[in-house]
């Protein structure tokens, strides 16, 4: 499943730099899938999702292929977050951004 999401230009630039060092630029979707998988395992309560989103401008569009298994896991995560805040919007994008931030921080 392909999806488009917004993120800050600076975050996208950092992500692409790390992806190029770990894999290659064409493996961005694989890198993001692994980041999302790690986030959902390590942050079960999803406390890091949405943190800092209101402080940054999500001014860049990006596309990712989430494969076949990740969307189901993201749907479960969305249900958890909806129970915490039923009015929350853009949850899938928030999950992807949180996963990217977390993986970049761990990479350093």
N, C-alpha and C positions, 0 to 999 in steps of 0.2 A: 504494500500500500504506500503510495507516494502522498506526501503532504507538504504544504507550504506553510511556513511560520515566519514570524518577524523576530529579529534580534538586533542588538546594537551593532553598528558597523565595526567597532573596536573588538567586540567579542567574536564576531565572525572572522576577523583578520587573525586574531590569536588562535582560534580553532583551526583555521586552514594551515597556519604555520606548524602547529603541533601535529596535525594529520600528516602533513608533508614529511615531517621528521620520523613519525612512527610507521607510516605506511607509504601511501602516495596520494596525491590529490584526488584520484578517482575512487579511493576507498573511504571517502568522507561518510557515506551512508553507513558503512560497516562500523566506522569509528563511533558515530552517533548512536547506532543500535547498541553497541557495547556499553556506551556511557549511560544510556537509558536503563539497560538491564542492571548495571551496577547500582545506579541510583535507587531503583525499585527494590533491590535486595538489601542495600545498606541503610536506606532511609525509609523504613517500612511505614512510618507515620507521615512521611512526605513533608516534614517540617521545613526543608530547604526550598520547596517549590514556591515560587512567587516572591521569595526574599530579594529585595532590592529592585524588583521589576518597576516599581513606581519612581525609582531614582534615575532610571536610564530611559533614553528614547530608543524604542525599537524601530529603527529607521531603515533597516535592510531586510529584504525578503530573501529567503533561502528555501530550497527544496531538499527533502530527504526521502529516501526509500526505506520505510520501516520494516519491510519484509512481511512475513506472514504471522509470526508469533508475537512480536512486540505490540501491535495494535490491541490485541486482547488484554495484554498486561496493562497497557495504558488505560484501557476502558475501566479496568478494576481500580486503578489509581484515581481516575476521574471520579468514580463512585465514592471513594474514600474522601476525596477533597470536597465533593458536593455535600456530603454529610456534615463536614466542618463549616462550609459556607455555601449555601444553596445559590447565591447570587454571583458566585465567582465566574468570570468569563475568560475565554482564551486559555483554558486549562492545559490542553495538549501542548500548546506553544510554551507555556510556563514550565511544564515538565521537561520538555526538550532543552530549554534554556538552562534550567537548573542542572540537568545532566551534563551539559557542555561545560558550565562553570565548574562543577565538581570535578570533572575529569581533567580539566586544565590545571586546577589547583593541585590535584594529586600528582600530575605529571611533573610539576616543578620540583 
